[in-house]
Amino acid sequence: MTGPLFQVTTALDADVAALRLAGELDLDTAVRLRAAIAECFARRPPRVLLDLWDLRFCDCGGLNVLLEARSVADRIGTEVRMEGACGQVARLFALTGVDELFSDGVPRLPPRTV
């Protein structure tokens, strides 16, 4: 193993808090994302951007943290957007309807034909 399975890096400015997620977001690694999101929300930015281009995997534990973030953002008046969900992550979001909650930032998967 050459590095951590999950990494979250944060860039903060006056208008946007950007979190870049990389690797595998699961029940064990979700605590790091939850802490990074809480730190961003403590600054009350108008917008939080979740960059998912390098996120290879997300399970229900990770998905719950993203949904919690959306809920907290709604309560404090912060906009949350995601961009770059692809592969397994985009599929999970489409199957669970999360892509609709973060509609401007998550690309839609084409409908499947049988």
C-alpha positions in Angstrom: 0.0 0.0 0.0 1.5 3.3 -1.1 -0.8 5.8 0.6 -4.0 6.3 2.5 -7.2 4.8 1.1 -9.0 8.1 1.5 -7.9 11.7 1.5 -9.8 14.9 1.8 -8.1 18.3 1.2 -9.8 21.6 1.9 -9.3 25.0 0.3 -11.1 27.9 1.9 -11.8 31.4 0.6 -14.4 34.0 1.4 -17.1 32.6 -0.8 -16.4 28.9 -1.3 -15.1 26.1 0.8 -13.8 23.4 -1.6 -13.3 19.8 -0.4 -11.4 17.5 -2.7 -12.1 13.8 -2.0 -9.8 11.1 -3.3 -9.8 7.3 -2.8 -12.4 5.2 -1.1 -15.1 6.8 1.1 -16.6 4.2 3.4 -17.8 3.7 7.0 -14.2 3.6 8.3 -13.0 6.8 6.5 -16.2 8.8 6.7 -15.2 10.3 10.0 -12.4 12.3 8.3 -14.9 13.7 5.8 -17.4 14.5 8.6 -14.7 16.4 10.4 -13.6 18.4 7.3 -17.2 19.3 6.5 -17.8 20.4 10.1 -14.7 22.6 9.9 -16.0 24.2 6.7 -19.5 24.8 8.1 -18.0 26.4 11.2 -16.8 29.2 8.9 -20.3 29.7 7.4 -19.3 29.9 3.7 -22.0 30.8 1.3 -21.1 27.7 -0.8 -19.4 24.3 -0.3 -18.1 22.5 -3.3 -17.4 18.8 -3.1 -14.9 17.7 -5.8 -15.4 14.0 -6.4 -13.3 13.5 -9.5 -10.7 11.4 -7.7 -13.3 9.5 -5.5 -13.2 5.9 -6.7 -15.6 4.3 -4.2 -18.4 5.4 -1.9 -20.5 3.1 0.3 -23.6 3.9 2.4 -21.5 5.2 5.3 -19.9 7.8 3.0 -23.3 8.5 1.4 -24.8 9.2 4.8 -22.1 11.8 5.5 -22.9 13.6 2.3 -26.6 13.6 3.1 -25.9 14.9 6.6 -23.8 17.7 5.0 -26.7 18.6 2.7 -29.1 18.7 5.7 -26.8 20.9 7.8 -26.2 23.2 4.8 -29.9 23.7 4.4 -30.3 24.6 8.1 -27.5 27.2 8.0 -28.2 28.6 4.6 -25.1 27.3 2.8 -25.3 25.9 -0.8 -23.7 22.5 -1.3 -22.7 21.3 -4.8 -20.9 18.2 -6.0 -18.9 17.8 -9.2 -17.1 15.0 -10.9 -19.0 11.9 -9.6 -18.1 9.1 -12.0 -18.0 5.3 -12.1 -19.3 3.5 -9.0 -19.9 6.8 -7.2 -22.1 8.2 -9.9 -24.0 4.9 -10.1 -24.6 4.9 -6.3 -25.9 8.5 -6.5 -28.2 7.7 -9.4 -29.6 4.6 -7.8 -30.3 6.4 -4.5 -31.6 9.6 -6.0 -28.8 11.7 -4.5 -28.0 13.1 -7.9 -31.3 14.9 -7.7 -30.4 16.6 -4.4 -27.1 17.9 -5.8 -28.6 18.3 -9.3 -26.4 20.9 -10.7 -23.1 19.2 -10.0 -23.6 15.5 -10.6 -23.7 14.2 -14.1 -26.6 12.0 -14.9 -26.2 8.4 -16.0 -28.0 7.4 -19.2 -31.1 5.3 -18.7 -30.4 1.5 -18.9 -32.1 -0.5 -21.5 -33.1 -4.1 -20.9 
